[in-house]
Amino acid sequence: MEFREIYCSNCKKILGRYNIKFYDDDKIKELINSAHSTHVRSGHQVNIRKYEKTK
């Protein structure tokens, strides 16, 4: 399964992991603006990266 992770480089923490099948790029950007806006407003570096889960 493939996921996209929202990762904060300053906190060194994964803020969320979302399935590519259900969340496209636009939905993930919307999530960053709504749910993770405190990190962005604080000046933290928030990245979207691909994560592939192996069995």
C-alpha positions as CSV (number, residue, x, y, z in Angstrom):
1,M,0.0,0.0,0.0
2,E,1.1,3.5,-0.8
3,F,0.7,6.4,1.6
4,R,1.6,10.0,1.7
5,E,3.0,11.3,5.0
6,I,2.8,14.8,6.3
7,Y,6.1,15.3,8.1
8,C,7.4,18.3,10.2
9,S,11.1,18.7,9.8
10,N,11.4,20.9,12.8
11,C,9.6,18.6,15.2
12,K,11.0,15.4,13.5
13,K,7.5,14.0,13.7
14,I,4.9,12.5,11.4
15,L,1.8,14.5,11.6
16,G,-0.4,12.2,9.5
17,R,-0.3,9.3,7.0
18,Y,-2.9,9.2,4.3
19,N,-3.8,6.5,1.8
20,I,-3.1,7.6,-1.8
21,K,-6.2,5.7,-3.0
22,F,-8.5,7.9,-0.9
23,Y,-6.6,11.2,-0.6
24,D,-5.2,12.9,-3.7
25,D,-2.8,15.9,-3.6
26,D,-5.6,18.5,-3.3
27,K,-7.1,16.8,-0.3
28,I,-3.8,16.5,1.4
29,K,-3.0,20.2,0.8
30,E,-6.4,21.0,2.3
31,L,-5.6,18.9,5.4
32,I,-2.4,20.8,5.9
33,N,-4.2,24.1,5.7
34,S,-6.9,23.1,8.1
35,A,-5.6,20.4,10.5
36,H,-1.9,21.1,10.6
37,S,-2.0,24.9,10.2
38,T,-0.4,25.5,13.6
39,H,2.9,24.0,12.4
40,V,2.8,26.1,9.2
41,R,2.0,29.3,11.1
42,S,4.8,28.7,13.6
43,G,7.2,28.7,10.6
44,H,7.9,24.9,10.7
45,Q,9.0,23.1,7.5
46,V,6.1,20.8,6.6
47,N,6.8,18.2,3.8
48,I,4.7,15.7,2.0
49,R,6.5,12.5,1.2
50,K,5.6,9.1,-0.2
51,Y,5.6,6.1,2.1
52,E,5.2,2.6,0.9
53,K,4.2,-0.1,3.5
54,T,5.7,-3.5,2.9
55,K,4.4,-6.7,4.3
